[in-house]
Amino acid sequence: MSKKKKFAKESLVTKTELVLPNDTNTLNNLMGGRLMHWMDVVSAIAAQKHSNRIVVTASVDNVSFHAPIRLGNVVTLVAKVTRAFNSSMEVHIKVSAEDVPSGQRFDSNEAFFTFVAVDENSKPTGVPELVPESDEEVLLFDGALRRRQLRLVLAKRMKPNEAIELKSIFNID
């Protein structure tokens, strides 16, 4: 029996939020924890759309804060599955913000989250294969295996000498 396949675009999720006073720190910037919550929600929905299952967050890669998001800005989060493995999926999230009165829009954050699909007994379960279509989707798909191996090595769930894809980056025999 062949594994079901889905396109990356089928998991696309866009979420928009308005930064209100309760979302900010004492400098009137969006709190990082609030943004990470929004990122977790939007990426979980993308993973659920791909797998048609309940999902749990397995890991969050480096979240870099490129530019502060201010009180009153409109935040847009876009998430899409980049690759599916056995029961896990990598999701890429891009965050941008806009000062609507001035029309100024800027990229603020991006990250990769990993989710595991679970069955009705909360046990990991298989997910459909992902088929990338655009050039960007192919790049993200190809890099996902390296990112996965790096996550596993850092979590001590894979020995560095077993990370074949990482060896190719560093030209290690």
N, C-alpha and C positions, 0 to 999 in steps of 0.2 A: 504494500500500500504506500503510495507516494505521499509525502508531506505536503500539506496545503501551503500555497504561496500567496503573499499579499504584497502590494506595492507600498513604498514608504509614504506616498501621498495619502494613503488611506488612514494613516495614523495622525495626520496633521491636526494640531489643536492651537487655537489662538485665544488668549485670555487678555482682557483689558481691565486695568484697575486705575482708580484715581487715588493719589497719595493724599490722605487726610491727616489731620493733626495727631490722631491716635497711632498712626503708622510711623511717626518720625521720632528721631532722637532730639536732644537739646539743641542741636545745630540746624534743626528743621530739615534734615536729610532722612530719606527712607531708611529705616533700620534694616540691617543685613538679615536678621532673623526673619523679619516679615517677608522680605524678598525671597529668601530661601523657601519659606512656606509656600508662597505663590508658585515658585519654580517646581517644588515637589508635587503640588496639585496638578499643574498643567502637564507635567511629564508623566505622572501616573495615569492621567486620562489618555494620553497618547499610547502608552503601553497597554492599557485596557482595550483600546480600540483595535490595536494590532492583534492582541491575543484572544480577545473576547472572554477574558477571565479577570478575576480579582487579582491584583498585583500588590507586591510589597516592595518597598525600597530596599535594595541590597547595598548600594554604595552611591556616593556622590564624589565626583572628581573635584579637582581644584575649582573653586568659584572665585574668579578674579573680579574685583570691583574697579572698572576702568574709569567711571565718572559717577559722581554722586547724583542721586535722583532727589529732587527737591519737593517740598510741600507744594501741592497743587499740580504737579506734573502728572501726565497720563502715561501709564506704564503699559507696554505691550509685550507679552511673552508668547513666543512661538516655539512649539515643541513638535518633534517628529522622531519616530524610531529610525535609527541608523543601521542597526543590524540585530538579528535575532539568532540566538544560539539554541541550546536544547530547551531550557525553561526560562532563560534570562534574555533580556532585551536591553540594548543601550539606547538611550534617548538623548538627543541634542536639544538644548534650550538656548534660544537667543532672546535677550532682553533689550528693549529700546525704550526710550522715554521721550516725551514731548512736552515742551512748554507751549501750550495751545495759544495763549495770547500773542506770543512772539512768532509762533510757527517753527521754532527751533526744535529739531529732532536729532537725537544722538543715540548711539549704541552704548549700552552701559555694562552688560554682563553677558557671559555665556558659560555653559557648563555641560557636562555629560553626567547623566544619572543612569544607574542600572537598576532594573526591576526584575523580579522573579514572579512568574505566573503561578498561582496556586489553585488547587482543586477545592472541592467542598470540604475536604478534611485538612485543609491548609498545607497540603503536600505539594512540592513543585510538580508542575505538569508541563507537557510539551507546548510549544508555540509554533505558529506558522513561520515558514522561511520568509525572509524579506528580500524583495527584488528591487534594487535601486534602478532609477531611470535616468535622472539628470546627471550632468557631470559632477555637480556638488554632492549629490547622493552617492555616486560611485566613490568619490574621494573619502567621504565619511565612512562608507561601508568598508573600504579597503583599510582604513586606519583603525577601525573598531577592533580588529583582532589584536593589533599591537597594544591598544589601550587596555583591552581585556587582560592580556598577559601581564602587563605592568601592574594592573590592579591586583591580580592573583599573586604576583611575586611580592608586592608590598604587604599584602595580607598574610603572607607566609603560607599560602595555599598552593603555591607552585614554586619549584626550585628554579633559581635563575638560569641554570644550565638547560632547563626544559623549555624555556621561553624562546622558541625558534624564531618567531617574528621579531622579537627584540634584538636577537643576535644579528639579524640582517641589517638593522639600523646602525649598529655599532661596528659592523664588519668583524664580528667575533666568530672564530671557527669552532 
